[in-house]
């Protein structure tokens, strides 16, 4: 069984990784996610390299099927739908944190 790992900056997702042993499939989320992360980092004063890097984290692995490419695409589509523009704007305004 493979694992889905979502990479976040604070609570804003940036990338999905499907990993099984040494094999993996990665997908970067659309540009609006990167823009939200950058905007939030600047607004919160985390624009410096150390502060910025300290905020990256990986979520706990979630078991998925062994079809790495299909699972990566599926996870990307789900996060893309779940985090619409309004939700990303709200996250930026909240300093990148959910439930502030």
Residue frames as a rotation matrix with the C-alpha (Angstrom) as fourth column:
UNK 1
0.575 0.818 0.000 0.00
0.818 -0.575 0.000 0.00
0.000 0.000 -1.000 0.00
UNK 2
-0.357 -0.660 0.661 1.22
0.642 -0.687 -0.340 3.51
0.679 0.302 0.669 -0.84
UNK 3
-0.082 0.276 -0.958 0.99
0.879 -0.434 -0.200 6.61
-0.470 -0.858 -0.207 1.35
UNK 4
0.367 0.249 0.896 -0.36
0.597 -0.802 -0.021 10.07
0.714 0.543 -0.443 0.56
UNK 5
-0.157 -0.449 -0.880 1.63
0.901 -0.430 0.059 12.87
-0.405 -0.783 0.472 2.16
UNK 6
0.670 0.382 0.637 0.51
0.593 -0.791 -0.149 16.49
0.447 0.478 -0.756 1.83
UNK 7
-0.464 -0.847 -0.260 3.16
0.881 -0.409 -0.238 19.18
0.095 -0.340 0.936 2.24
UNK 8
0.667 0.742 0.069 1.94
0.702 -0.656 0.277 22.40
0.251 -0.136 -0.958 3.88
UNK 9
-0.695 -0.630 0.348 3.25
0.349 -0.718 -0.602 25.86
0.629 -0.296 0.719 4.63
UNK 10
-0.772 0.483 0.413 1.49
-0.601 -0.340 -0.723 26.52
-0.209 -0.806 0.553 7.90
UNK 11
-0.276 0.727 0.629 -2.02
0.074 0.669 -0.740 25.27
-0.958 -0.157 -0.238 6.98
UNK 12
0.470 0.361 -0.805 -1.85
-0.736 -0.343 -0.584 26.05
-0.487 0.867 0.105 3.26
UNK 13
0.514 -0.279 0.811 -1.22
0.335 0.936 0.109 22.95
-0.789 0.216 0.575 1.13
UNK 14
0.188 -0.550 -0.814 1.51
-0.748 -0.617 0.243 23.18
-0.636 0.563 -0.527 -1.50
UNK 15
-0.382 -0.438 -0.814 2.25
-0.848 0.516 0.121 19.69
0.367 0.737 -0.568 -2.79
UNK 16
0.712 0.507 0.486 1.05
-0.634 0.762 0.134 16.09
-0.302 -0.404 0.864 -2.70
UNK 17
-0.432 -0.841 -0.326 3.41
-0.884 0.467 -0.032 13.14
0.179 0.274 -0.945 -2.61
UNK 18
0.837 0.542 0.080 2.37
-0.548 0.829 0.114 9.54
-0.005 -0.139 0.990 -3.11
UNK 19
-0.150 -0.989 -0.009 5.11
-0.962 0.148 -0.228 7.25
0.227 -0.026 -0.974 -1.90
UNK 20
0.950 0.269 0.159 5.65
-0.299 0.929 0.217 3.52
-0.090 -0.254 0.963 -1.92
UNK 21
0.535 -0.837 0.114 9.13
0.755 0.535 0.379 2.42
-0.378 -0.117 0.918 -0.96
UNK 22
-0.471 -0.805 -0.360 11.55
0.458 -0.572 0.681 4.30
-0.754 0.156 0.638 -3.20
UNK 23
-0.586 0.343 0.734 8.91
0.725 -0.182 0.664 5.11
0.361 0.922 -0.142 -5.81
UNK 24
-0.356 0.549 -0.756 6.91
0.485 -0.583 -0.652 8.31
-0.799 -0.599 -0.058 -5.64
UNK 25
-0.199 0.377 0.905 4.65
0.851 -0.392 0.350 10.59
0.487 0.839 -0.243 -7.62
UNK 26
-0.534 -0.051 -0.844 4.52
0.600 -0.726 -0.336 14.30
-0.596 -0.686 0.419 -6.82
UNK 27
0.039 0.558 0.829 2.15
0.847 -0.458 0.268 17.06
0.530 0.692 -0.491 -7.81
UNK 28
-0.931 -0.235 -0.281 2.53
0.338 -0.845 -0.414 20.75
-0.140 -0.480 0.866 -7.06
UNK 29
0.045 0.986 -0.159 -0.76
0.802 -0.130 -0.583 22.48
-0.595 -0.101 -0.797 -6.41
UNK 30
0.422 0.194 0.885 -1.85
0.825 -0.486 -0.287 25.28
0.375 0.852 -0.365 -8.80
UNK 31
-0.435 -0.721 0.539 -0.14
0.524 -0.690 -0.499 28.68
0.732 0.065 0.678 -8.78
UNK 32
0.271 0.590 0.761 -2.78
-0.279 -0.708 0.649 30.28
0.921 -0.388 -0.027 -6.53
UNK 33
0.892 -0.016 -0.452 -1.52
0.400 0.491 0.774 28.13
0.210 -0.871 0.445 -3.63
UNK 34
-0.084 -0.995 -0.055 2.07
0.982 -0.073 -0.176 29.33
0.171 -0.069 0.983 -4.10
UNK 35
-0.363 0.016 0.932 0.86
0.185 -0.979 0.089 32.91
0.913 0.205 0.352 -4.38
UNK 36
0.711 0.673 0.205 -1.17
-0.118 -0.173 0.978 32.53
0.693 -0.719 -0.044 -1.17
UNK 37
0.619 -0.565 -0.545 1.85
0.785 0.459 0.416 31.12
0.015 -0.686 0.727 0.67
UNK 38
-0.401 -0.838 0.372 4.12
0.827 -0.505 -0.248 33.93
0.395 0.208 0.895 -0.54
UNK 39
-0.063 0.477 0.877 1.56
-0.052 -0.879 0.475 36.62
0.997 -0.016 0.080 0.27
UNK 40
0.882 0.437 -0.175 0.98
0.104 0.181 0.978 35.19
0.459 -0.881 0.114 3.73
UNK 41
0.272 -0.871 -0.410 4.71
0.959 0.279 0.045 34.91
0.075 -0.405 0.911 4.45
UNK 42
-0.551 -0.475 0.686 5.21
0.497 -0.847 -0.188 38.56
0.670 0.238 0.703 3.57
UNK 43
0.213 0.744 0.633 2.18
-0.203 -0.600 0.774 39.72
0.956 -0.293 0.023 5.59
UNK 44
0.956 0.213 -0.201 3.28
0.116 0.352 0.929 37.82
0.269 -0.911 0.312 8.69
UNK 45
0.562 -0.804 0.195 6.94
-0.826 -0.532 0.186 38.76
-0.045 -0.266 -0.963 8.53
UNK 46
0.455 -0.384 0.804 8.05
-0.040 0.893 0.449 35.22
-0.890 -0.236 0.391 7.68
UNK 47
0.970 -0.050 -0.240 9.71
-0.245 -0.136 -0.960 36.36
0.016 0.989 -0.144 4.47
UNK 48
0.091 -0.989 0.114 13.21
-0.990 -0.077 0.120 35.65
-0.110 -0.124 -0.986 5.80
UNK 49
-0.180 -0.222 -0.958 14.67
-0.616 0.785 -0.067 32.32
0.767 0.578 -0.278 4.80
UNK 50
-0.951 -0.256 -0.176 14.82
-0.037 0.655 -0.755 30.72
0.308 -0.711 -0.632 8.26
UNK 51
-0.592 0.796 0.130 11.34
-0.464 -0.205 -0.862 31.87
-0.659 -0.570 0.491 9.30
UNK 52
0.098 0.619 -0.779 9.91
-0.995 0.063 -0.074 30.79
0.004 0.783 0.622 5.97
UNK 53
-0.350 -0.330 -0.877 11.52
-0.467 0.873 -0.141 27.36
0.812 0.360 -0.460 5.98
UNK 54
-0.976 -0.066 0.210 10.53
-0.219 0.370 -0.903 26.70
-0.018 -0.927 -0.375 9.60
UNK 55
-0.299 0.952 0.065 6.84
-0.760 -0.197 -0.619 26.81
-0.577 -0.234 0.783 8.67
UNK 56
-0.109 0.238 -0.965 6.91
-0.825 0.520 0.221 23.89
0.554 0.821 0.140 6.19
UNK 57
-0.430 0.009 0.903 5.53
-0.665 0.673 -0.324 20.56
-0.610 -0.740 -0.284 7.40
UNK 58
-0.713 0.245 -0.657 4.37
-0.377 0.657 0.653 17.22
0.591 0.713 -0.376 6.12
UNK 59
0.215 0.865 0.454 1.02
-0.965 0.118 0.233 15.79
0.148 -0.488 0.860 7.18
UNK 60
-0.254 -0.197 0.947 0.80
-0.503 0.863 0.045 12.30
-0.826 -0.465 -0.318 8.59
UNK 61
-0.908 -0.122 -0.400 0.80
-0.412 0.421 0.808 9.67
0.070 0.899 -0.432 5.82
UNK 62
0.067 0.966 0.248 -2.59
-0.735 0.216 -0.643 8.38
-0.675 -0.139 0.725 4.70
UNK 63
-0.596 -0.306 0.743 -2.79
0.142 0.870 0.472 4.93
-0.790 0.387 -0.475 3.07
UNK 64
0.255 0.619 -0.743 -3.92
-0.789 -0.310 -0.530 4.94
-0.558 0.722 0.409 -0.58
UNK 65
0.926 0.132 0.353 -3.85
0.073 0.857 -0.510 2.47
-0.369 0.498 0.784 -3.46
UNK 66
0.108 -0.972 0.209 -0.61
0.442 0.235 0.866 1.49
-0.891 -0.001 0.455 -5.17
UNK 67
0.286 0.014 0.958 -1.39
0.941 -0.191 -0.278 3.39
0.179 0.981 -0.068 -8.39
UNK 68
-0.311 -0.557 -0.770 0.91
0.789 -0.603 0.117 6.30
-0.529 -0.572 0.627 -7.60
UNK 69
-0.969 -0.112 0.219 0.10
0.228 -0.742 0.630 8.54
0.092 0.661 0.745 -10.57
UNK 70
-0.190 0.976 0.106 -3.67
0.416 -0.018 0.909 8.10
0.889 0.217 -0.402 -10.25
UNK 71
0.339 0.302 -0.891 -3.57
0.937 -0.025 0.348 8.77
0.083 -0.953 -0.292 -6.50
UNK 72
-0.628 -0.625 -0.463 -1.39
0.638 -0.755 0.154 11.87
-0.446 -0.199 0.873 -6.95
UNK 73
-0.853 0.358 0.379 -3.78
0.112 -0.584 0.804 13.30
0.509 0.728 0.458 -9.52
UNK 74
0.105 0.938 -0.329 -6.79
0.614 0.199 0.764 12.44
0.783 -0.282 -0.555 -7.36
UNK 75
0.073 -0.147 -0.986 -5.28
0.960 -0.258 0.109 14.12
-0.270 -0.955 0.123 -4.28
UNK 76
-0.907 -0.418 -0.052 -4.37
0.376 -0.858 0.349 17.22
-0.191 0.297 0.936 -6.31
UNK 77
-0.557 0.765 0.324 -7.92
0.168 -0.277 0.946 17.51
0.814 0.581 0.026 -7.66
UNK 78
0.269 0.679 -0.683 -9.45
0.827 0.201 0.525 17.05
0.494 -0.706 -0.507 -4.19
UNK 79
-0.213 -0.420 -0.882 -7.28
0.829 -0.556 0.064 19.74
-0.518 -0.717 0.466 -2.60
UNK 80
-0.958 -0.117 0.263 -7.80
0.262 -0.735 0.626 22.07
0.120 0.668 0.734 -5.55
UNK 81
-0.194 0.970 0.148 -11.57
0.307 -0.083 0.948 21.76
0.932 0.229 -0.281 -5.07
UNK 82
0.310 0.311 -0.898 -11.45
0.917 0.150 0.369 21.96
0.250 -0.938 -0.239 -1.26
UNK 83
-0.172 -0.479 -0.861 -9.31
0.623 -0.730 0.281 25.13
-0.763 -0.488 0.424 -1.21
UNK 84
0.422 0.380 0.823 -11.11
0.880 -0.389 -0.272 27.57
0.217 0.840 -0.498 -3.46
UNK 85
-0.253 -0.559 0.790 -10.01
0.418 -0.799 -0.432 31.18
0.873 0.221 0.436 -3.84
UNK 86
0.438 0.523 0.731 -12.14
-0.399 -0.615 0.680 32.36
0.806 -0.589 -0.061 -0.92
UNK 87
0.964 -0.098 -0.248 -10.68
0.258 0.571 0.779 29.79
0.065 -0.815 0.575 1.45
UNK 88
0.090 -0.993 0.073 -7.12
0.945 0.062 -0.320 30.69
0.313 0.098 0.945 0.45
UNK 89
-0.139 -0.070 0.988 -7.85
0.031 -0.997 -0.066 34.40
0.990 0.022 0.141 0.94
UNK 90
0.804 0.493 0.333 -9.25
-0.332 -0.094 0.939 33.63
0.494 -0.865 0.088 4.40
UNK 91
0.719 -0.610 -0.334 -6.13
0.695 0.644 0.320 31.61
0.020 -0.461 0.887 5.25
UNK 92
-0.212 -0.804 0.556 -3.87
0.683 -0.529 -0.504 34.46
0.699 0.272 0.661 4.16
UNK 93
0.127 0.354 0.927 -5.86
-0.326 -0.867 0.376 36.91
0.937 -0.350 0.005 6.30
UNK 94
0.948 0.264 0.177 -5.58
-0.263 0.336 0.904 34.50
0.179 -0.904 0.388 9.26
UNK 95
0.261 -0.940 0.218 -1.80
-0.926 -0.180 0.331 34.27
-0.272 -0.289 -0.918 8.96
UNK 96
-0.324 -0.383 -0.865 -1.89
-0.740 0.672 -0.021 30.93
0.589 0.633 -0.502 7.18
UNK 97
-0.992 -0.049 0.116 -3.59
-0.118 0.687 -0.717 29.16
-0.045 -0.725 -0.688 10.07
UNK 98
-0.263 0.939 -0.224 -6.96
0.141 0.267 0.953 27.42
0.955 0.219 -0.203 10.15
UNK 99
0.505 0.622 -0.598 -9.14
0.629 0.209 0.749 28.01
0.590 -0.755 -0.286 13.20
UNK 100
-0.659 -0.739 0.137 -7.43
0.479 -0.553 -0.682 31.17
0.580 -0.384 0.719 14.41
